[in-house]
């Protein structure tokens, strides 16, 4: 765990587990079981990151909903949600429980976020961990996600991104751009391991705040061979599982689909819930997507 000093090997070998340490381990296992049981029961889900309509979300039938962590009354202004604003979203119209997750980009910095500083706009004064702008998403920037300064922005202090989300009463986070390591792995061979360690540290910190806090990762299913990572996650969301090649509605190449399914099945076998998100509009593609997800027992959300 972050910040914990390990004893020397000899002392560690001689030390017997104390009752509190054993209880903590048991509580962690119980908390993981409770989180995964709750998210496994989700049969439908939705996502809305802009122009949030809280009454409409509260009235929706979805068992799980992903929203931004704060509304944006102006382009570069964020006003964090309060627990009193999030609580009604957790209750469906029939009185049953809804899981509410907050969006968090772990692998890119976003210019419109509260943490952005004006001096970062100038190359000579931007932080060393800040990289070039994403040409496909203006306002989003590459980061050195293994850098401690970036990680402190994301978690670990009352003003960090994840900690603000937890304080607002969200059930967990929806981690996006974990797959950002793929943008740099050709020049930085250890990028996948660095991202894996980052997400593990993030999850461990979240559970110290709240053992019931859910961690849902979007994409980056290629990291699923890491058992340590999978043990920290509660679910994986795969965007564009079947269609979306080349940022179109084209069918993904067969080898791509095969490899993705292998990774998602591995995650599911480890106890994770698998969600999918597709952006298709024609009846034939919608039917094909639904058939694949039904066969794989994935929980699909089709965007409108």
C-alpha positions in Angstrom: 0.0 0.0 0.0 1.1 3.5 -0.7 3.0 5.1 2.1 3.4 1.9 4.1 7.0 0.9 5.0 7.7 -2.8 4.8 9.7 -4.4 7.6 13.0 -6.2 6.9 12.5 -9.7 5.6 13.7 -11.3 8.9 11.3 -9.2 11.0 8.5 -9.8 8.6 9.0 -13.6 8.8 8.9 -13.5 12.6 5.9 -11.3 12.9 2.5 -13.0 13.4 -0.6 -11.4 11.9 -2.4 -9.3 14.4 -6.2 -9.4 14.8 -6.8 -6.0 13.1 -4.7 -7.0 10.1 -6.7 -10.2 9.7 -10.0 -8.4 10.1 -8.9 -5.8 7.5 -8.2 -8.6 5.0 -11.6 -10.2 5.7 -13.4 -6.9 5.4 -11.7 -6.3 2.0 -12.8 -9.6 0.7 -16.3 -9.0 2.0 -16.4 -5.5 0.4 -15.2 -6.8 -3.0 -17.9 -9.5 -2.9 -20.6 -6.9 -2.0 -19.4 -4.5 -4.8 -19.3 -7.2 -7.4 -22.7 -8.7 -6.4 -24.3 -5.2 -6.7 -22.8 -4.5 -10.1 -23.5 -8.0 -11.4 -27.2 -7.3 -10.9 -27.1 -4.4 -13.3 -29.3 -5.3 -16.4 -29.3 -1.9 -18.1 -27.2 1.2 -17.9 -26.8 4.6 -19.4 -24.3 7.4 -19.8 -24.6 11.2 -20.2 -21.5 13.4 -19.8 -22.8 16.8 -21.0 -26.0 18.8 -20.6 -26.9 16.7 -17.5 -30.6 16.5 -16.8 -30.8 15.1 -13.2 -34.6 14.8 -13.0 -34.5 12.8 -16.3 -31.7 10.6 -15.1 -33.5 10.0 -11.8 -36.7 9.0 -13.7 -34.8 6.7 -16.1 -35.2 2.9 -15.8 -31.4 2.3 -15.9 -29.8 0.2 -13.1 -26.5 2.1 -13.5 -25.8 5.5 -14.8 -22.5 7.3 -15.6 -22.3 11.1 -15.5 -19.7 13.7 -15.3 -18.5 14.5 -11.8 -19.6 18.2 -12.1 -22.0 20.3 -14.3 -20.5 22.9 -16.6 -22.6 26.1 -16.6 -19.9 27.6 -18.7 -17.2 25.9 -20.9 -14.4 26.3 -18.5 -16.3 26.3 -15.2 -17.1 23.3 -13.1 -19.4 23.3 -10.0 -18.9 20.0 -8.1 -22.0 18.0 -7.3 -22.9 17.7 -3.6 -24.0 14.5 -1.9 -27.5 16.0 -1.6 -27.6 16.3 -5.4 -26.3 12.8 -6.1 -28.4 10.9 -3.5 -31.7 11.2 -5.5 -30.0 9.7 -8.6 -29.3 6.6 -6.6 -33.0 5.8 -6.3 -35.1 4.5 -9.2 -38.7 5.5 -9.6 -39.8 2.1 -8.1 -37.6 2.7 -5.0 -34.9 0.3 -6.0 -31.2 1.2 -5.9 -29.3 2.6 -8.9 -25.5 2.7 -9.1 -24.2 6.1 -10.0 -20.6 6.4 -11.3 -18.6 9.6 -12.1 -16.5 9.9 -15.3 -12.8 10.3 -14.7 -10.1 10.5 -17.4 -7.1 8.8 -16.0 -4.9 8.9 -19.1 -5.4 12.5 -20.4 -5.5 15.9 -18.9 -8.6 18.0 -19.8 -8.3 21.7 -20.3 -11.8 22.4 -19.0 -11.3 20.7 -15.6 -11.0 22.6 -12.3 -7.4 21.5 -11.9 -6.2 23.2 -15.1 -3.9 26.2 -14.6 -3.6 29.1 -17.0 0.2 28.8 -17.2 -0.1 25.3 -18.6 -1.2 26.8 -21.9 2.3 28.2 -22.6 4.9 25.6 -23.6 7.6 27.3 -21.5 5.5 27.1 -18.3 3.6 23.9 -18.7 4.4 21.0 -16.3 6.9 18.3 -17.3 4.2 15.6 -17.3 2.0 17.4 -19.8 2.3 16.3 -23.4 0.8 17.3 -26.7 -2.9 17.9 -27.4 -4.9 15.0 -28.7 -5.7 15.9 -32.4 -9.0 14.0 -32.3 -10.2 15.6 -29.0 -9.2 19.3 -28.8 -8.7 20.3 -25.2 -7.4 16.9 -24.1 -3.7 16.4 -23.6 -1.4 13.5 -23.3 0.2 13.0 -19.9 3.0 11.0 -18.3 0.6 9.0 -16.3 3.3 7.4 -14.2 4.4 10.9 -13.0 3.7 11.5 -9.3 2.6 15.0 -9.9 -0.1 13.9 -12.4 -1.2 11.1 -10.0 -1.6 13.6 -7.2 -4.0 15.5 -9.4 -6.0 12.3 -9.8 -6.0 11.0 -6.3 -4.6 11.4 -2.8 -5.6 14.8 -1.6 -9.0 16.4 -0.7 -8.8 18.5 -3.9 -7.8 15.6 -6.2 -10.2 14.3 -8.8 -11.1 10.9 -7.3 -11.3 12.3 -3.8 -13.8 15.0 -4.8 -15.9 12.3 -6.5 -15.9 10.1 -3.4 -16.8 13.1 -1.2 -19.8 13.9 -3.5 -21.3 10.5 -2.7 -20.8 8.7 -6.0 -20.8 4.9 -5.9 -17.5 4.8 -7.9 -15.7 5.9 -11.0 -15.8 5.2 -14.6 -12.2 5.3 -15.7 -11.6 6.5 -19.3 -8.4 6.7 -21.3 -6.7 4.0 -19.4 -5.8 2.9 -22.9 -3.8 6.1 -23.4 -0.7 3.9 -22.8 -1.2 2.6 -26.3 -0.4 6.0 -27.7 3.1 5.9 -26.4 4.1 2.3 -25.9 6.2 2.2 -29.1 8.5 4.9 -27.7 8.0 3.9 -24.0 8.0 0.1 -23.8 7.0 0.1 -20.1 3.9 2.2 -20.6 1.5 -0.7 -20.1 3.1 -1.6 -16.8 3.2 2.0 -15.7 -0.6 2.4 -16.4 -1.3 -0.8 -14.6 0.5 0.3 -11.5 -1.2 3.7 -11.7 -4.7 2.2 -11.7 -3.8 -0.3 -8.9 -2.6 2.6 -6.7 -5.7 4.6 -7.6 -8.0 1.7 -6.6 -6.2 1.0 -3.4 -6.5 4.6 -2.4 -10.2 4.7 -3.2 -10.8 1.6 -1.1 -9.1 3.2 1.9 -11.6 6.0 1.6 -14.6 3.7 1.1 -14.3 -0.1 0.8 -17.5 -0.1 -1.3 -16.2 2.3 -3.9 -16.5 0.8 -7.4 -13.8 0.9 -10.0 -15.1 0.4 -13.6 -12.5 0.6 -16.4 -13.5 1.6 -20.0 -11.4 -0.2 -22.7 -7.7 -1.2 -22.1 -8.9 -4.8 -21.8 -5.5 -5.7 -23.1 -4.3 -5.2 -19.5 -6.5 -8.1 -18.4 -3.6 -10.6 -18.1 -2.7 -8.6 -14.9 -4.4 -10.5 -12.1 -3.4 -7.7 -9.7 -5.3 -5.2 -11.8 -8.4 -7.4 -12.3 -8.5 -7.9 -8.5 -9.0 -4.1 -8.1 -11.7 -3.7 -10.7 -15.4 -4.4 -10.5 -16.3 -4.2 -14.1 -14.9 -3.4 -17.6 -16.7 -1.5 -20.3 -15.8 -2.1 -23.9 -16.5 0.7 -26.3 -16.9 -0.2 -30.0 -16.7 -4.0 -29.5 -18.1 -5.0 -32.8 -18.3 -1.8 -34.9 -16.3 1.5 -34.9 -13.2 0.6 -36.9 -11.6 3.8 -38.1 -14.0 6.0 -36.2 -16.9 4.8 -38.4 -19.7 2.3 -38.2 -17.5 -0.2 -40.0 -17.3 -3.8 -38.8 -14.1 -4.3 -36.7 -11.6 -6.7 -38.3 -12.1 -10.3 -37.2 -8.7 -10.6 -35.5 -9.4 -7.5 -33.5 -12.8 -8.8 -32.4 -11.3 -12.2 -31.5 -8.6 -10.7 -29.4 -11.0 -8.4 -27.6 -13.4 -11.2 -26.8 -10.5 -13.2 -25.4 -9.6 -10.4 -23.0 -13.2 -9.7 -22.0 -13.9 -13.4 -21.4 -10.8 -13.5 -19.2 -12.1 -10.5 -17.2 -15.5 -12.1 -16.9 -14.0 -15.4 -15.7 -12.2 -13.5 -13.0 -15.5 -12.2 -11.6 -15.9 -8.9 -13.4 -19.1 -7.6 -15.0 -18.6 -6.8 -18.7 -20.5 -3.9 -20.2 -20.4 -2.8 -23.8 -21.1 0.6 -25.5 -21.9 0.7 -29.2 -22.6 3.6 -31.6 -24.6 2.0 -34.4 -27.8 3.2 -36.0 -29.0 0.8 -38.7 -31.4 -2.1 -37.8 -29.0 -4.8 -39.2 -26.1 -3.6 -37.1 -28.2 -3.2 -34.0 -29.5 -6.7 -34.4 -25.9 -8.1 -34.8 -24.7 -6.2 -31.8 -27.5 -7.4 -29.6 -27.0 -11.0 -30.7 -23.3 -11.0 -29.9 -23.8 -9.4 -26.5 -26.6 -11.8 -25.6 -24.4 -14.7 -26.6 -21.5 -13.4 -24.5 -23.7 -12.4 -21.6 -22.4 -8.8 -21.8 -24.6 -5.9 -20.8 -25.0 -3.6 -23.8 -25.9 0.1 -24.0 -26.7 1.5 -27.5 -26.3 5.2 -27.9 -29.1 7.1 -29.5 
